[in-house]
Amino acid sequence: MTKEREQIIAKIEKQKKNPNLKLKLKERTEYFTNLLFYTLFDSDTEVEKNIDLLEQTFEELVDLACWEVERPCSKIWHSYLEKLPEILQKLNKDADSFMKSDPAANSIEEVYLAYPGFYAIAIYRLSHELLKFGLPLIPRLMTEYSHRLTGTDINPGAEIGESFFIDHATGIVIGETAIIKNNVKIYQGVTLGGLYVDRKLRNVKRHPTVEDNVTIYANATILGGTTIIGANSTIGGNAWITSSVPENSIISNTSEIKIKKVI
């Protein structure tokens, strides 16, 4: 080994300052996420066999992600396992909402297999419950994996009610402190975000609340922690909203479009 090579290696090793940054955690989390999806939905997957495999994989994740001494991460799995039937029940309601809302859906199997919006919701619900047990990095890696696959970015900290429908999925952003209640429909490009970014806003509600039976059409942007979209409202495409909307409202963004025939 040349002296120059030794110096390069030494410089790289000096800059690798974070002993907890292990890319294996990311890879194993993605594997764990796929196992969860197969366990809950694939008809050929043996549930009992996969649950044993899930537990083994989760133990690996705990070893990689639990850095604090004596933190009871190993106890999380059994509590999380008890939540899986309830999560599946919610996801089946979500799938039903896709069938009721989208005329292009030909079968419930198509929803489970082909809809990126449903996949994004599924991984969100699985990660959200895990987040409640105080293990934040793994849920975030799960939703980022889903984000990469679907183009839909749902923070696992968001609170989302039953029968949620996302159409087309791509470009949707739902922030950490967003609250979405029941029977809400969201289309592509929608952002539920903060008015501005500041580290001081950590642990502060900075994303909107969307109440029951609201429909938000493509590319609408709704910002702010105090912004509430009232129940039964419809938000039109490309709307920009930074203040609350009362119940039973229709919000539209109109612009003049001129069509000229050119000879």
C-alpha angles and dihedrals in degrees: 000000000000122000090242091054091049090053092051092050091048092051092050093048090049091056094048092090102152112083092184097057102105118162089200087074090061093047094047092047090056089050090049090050092053091048090053092051093049092046093054101039116016111097093205094053116098106230096207093049093047094047089059089050091047091053092051091048092047090054088055090051091050091054090050099041106032104084099158116094116247093004105151096232093140091066092059097077098066092047090048092047090057089057096055097085090052091048091050091050090054092047092052088055089050090052090050089053089056090054092049095044107039119062089194092065107103098182143358088249089060090055093053095043107034111024114096089193091060092046091051091051092047094053090043092055092046092048096042093059091047091051090059089067092064101256102119105169099060094051090048091051089049094054092043088054088053090045090056092050099042108023088237118122112200114167110224090230094066117106114229126180131213131302096024118179127197116182121204088346101207117132098009117145122190114181130224098260098037116128119207117181130200130319096008122160122203128183132205122301097020118148125200097185149142126276090237141350120253129149088224088069092068110129090013121114102251103154129075132267118231115197130209124310097008122152119203116190130211122311096359113152119209117181140182139052094249094048112111124186104209122232121278093017128140120215113201126223119285093011117154112210128179100156135055123283120212123236120282093021130148114208119192135177108214127189131172115258118193122198118195126186110227118207 
